[in-house]
Amino acid sequence: AEGEAFADLQWSSFLVDMADQHFRAALPALGAADLRDIVFEALPFTVTVDASAATAIIEELRALYTFLGRELGLKQADACLAVLGGDATKRLEAALRDPSKFGPAKQAFMAGIAAGFDMQTEAGINAWMRSLSGATKPAPAKRPAPKRSSKAPKRKKR
């Protein structure tokens, strides 16, 4: 049946959380423009997920809005389904691949993956962070020898 294919409803939960965080609104209060912002801007900015997940994300959210429209009579369900229709999967896939859409934390995380670190484990993340701290530490600056003023007494050699 309708919801059985989406066992954990991960993306529906994400949408509920983002509606609250970004708009201080419950899911039924989101309009199509809000949904567009969350799916095509906030999700690529914050969530580290392979671009191949775009199909599953859009399918789950389409099922959610189909349900909300049919069972709860959500008036903006059709407008939200329009956001999730057409080329939505391709647009989301492109956004999930586009580093210019990533937030700073996601950029660092993706760089760790690209550098070959296992970013799915705490040990891998810690190894990546250690490599960053070693690579970005500037060499200690040599302290310049203090200049002697002509009035300062000279030290005697022993």
C-alpha positions in Angstrom: 0.0 0.0 0.0 0.9 3.7 -0.1 3.2 4.1 2.9 4.6 0.6 3.0 7.4 1.4 0.5 8.7 4.1 2.9 9.5 2.2 6.0 11.3 4.9 8.0 9.8 8.0 6.5 13.2 9.7 6.8 12.5 12.5 4.3 9.0 13.2 5.7 10.5 13.6 9.1 13.2 15.8 7.7 10.5 18.0 6.1 8.5 18.3 9.4 11.7 19.3 11.2 12.7 21.8 8.6 9.2 23.3 8.5 9.6 23.9 12.2 13.2 25.2 12.1 12.9 27.5 9.0 9.3 28.7 9.2 8.2 27.9 12.8 5.3 26.1 11.2 3.7 22.8 11.2 3.8 20.8 8.0 0.1 21.6 7.0 1.0 25.3 7.1 3.8 25.0 4.5 3.0 26.4 1.1 4.5 25.4 -2.2 7.2 28.1 -2.1 8.2 26.9 1.4 8.4 23.3 0.2 10.5 24.4 -2.8 12.9 26.2 -0.4 13.3 23.2 1.9 13.7 20.6 -0.8 15.9 22.4 -3.3 17.8 24.7 -1.0 17.9 23.6 2.7 18.2 19.9 2.0 21.3 20.2 -0.3 22.8 22.8 2.1 22.5 20.6 5.2 22.1 16.9 4.4 24.9 14.7 3.3 23.3 12.2 1.0 24.3 10.8 -2.4 22.6 12.5 -5.3 21.2 9.1 -6.3 18.8 9.4 -3.3 16.9 12.2 -5.1 14.4 9.7 -6.6 13.6 8.2 -3.2 13.3 11.6 -1.6 10.9 13.0 -4.2 8.8 9.8 -4.3 8.4 9.8 -0.5 7.4 13.4 -0.4 5.0 13.0 -3.2 3.4 10.1 -1.4 3.2 12.3 1.8 1.4 15.1 -0.1 -0.8 12.7 -1.9 -1.9 11.3 1.5 -2.3 14.8 3.0 -4.5 15.9 0.1 -6.6 12.9 0.0 -7.0 12.0 3.7 -6.7 15.4 5.4 -8.0 17.6 2.5 -4.8 19.8 2.7 -5.7 22.7 0.4 -2.2 23.3 -0.9 -1.4 19.6 -1.5 -1.8 20.0 -5.3 0.5 23.0 -5.4 3.0 21.1 -3.3 2.7 18.1 -5.6 3.4 20.4 -8.5 6.7 21.4 -6.9 7.6 17.7 -6.5 6.5 16.8 -10.1 8.0 17.4 -13.5 11.8 17.5 -13.3 11.9 17.7 -9.5 14.1 14.5 -9.2 16.6 15.8 -11.8 16.7 19.3 -10.1 17.2 17.8 -6.7 19.9 15.4 -8.0 21.7 18.3 -9.5 21.5 20.3 -6.3 22.8 17.4 -4.2 25.8 17.3 -6.5 26.5 21.0 -6.6 29.2 22.0 -4.0 28.1 25.7 -4.3 24.8 24.6 -2.6 26.6 23.0 0.4 26.8 24.6 3.8 30.2 24.8 5.6 29.7 21.7 7.7 28.6 19.7 4.6 31.5 21.0 2.6 33.9 19.8 5.3 32.1 16.4 5.5 32.2 16.0 1.7 35.9 16.9 1.6 36.5 14.1 4.1 34.7 11.6 1.9 36.7 12.9 -1.2 39.9 12.5 0.8 39.1 8.9 1.4 38.0 9.1 5.1 35.2 6.9 6.4 32.8 9.7 7.4 30.2 7.2 8.5 32.2 6.3 11.7 33.4 8.4 14.6 36.9 7.1 14.1 36.9 8.2 10.4 35.5 11.7 11.3 38.1 12.0 14.1 40.9 11.0 11.7 39.7 13.6 9.1 39.5 16.3 11.8 43.1 15.4 13.0 44.3 15.6 9.4 42.7 19.0 9.0 44.2 20.4 12.2 47.7 19.2 11.1 47.3 20.5 7.6 46.0 23.9 8.5 48.3 24.7 11.4 50.7 27.4 10.4 54.3 26.8 11.1 55.3 28.4 14.3 56.6 31.9 13.6 60.1 32.6 14.7 60.2 35.3 17.2 62.4 38.1 16.0 65.4 38.9 18.1 64.7 41.9 20.3 66.3 45.1 19.0 68.6 46.7 21.4 68.3 50.4 21.9 71.6 52.2 22.0 70.7 53.1 25.6 70.3 49.5 26.7 73.3 48.1 28.6 75.2 45.3 26.7 75.6 42.0 28.3 79.1 40.8 29.0 80.3 37.6 27.5 81.4 34.9 29.9 
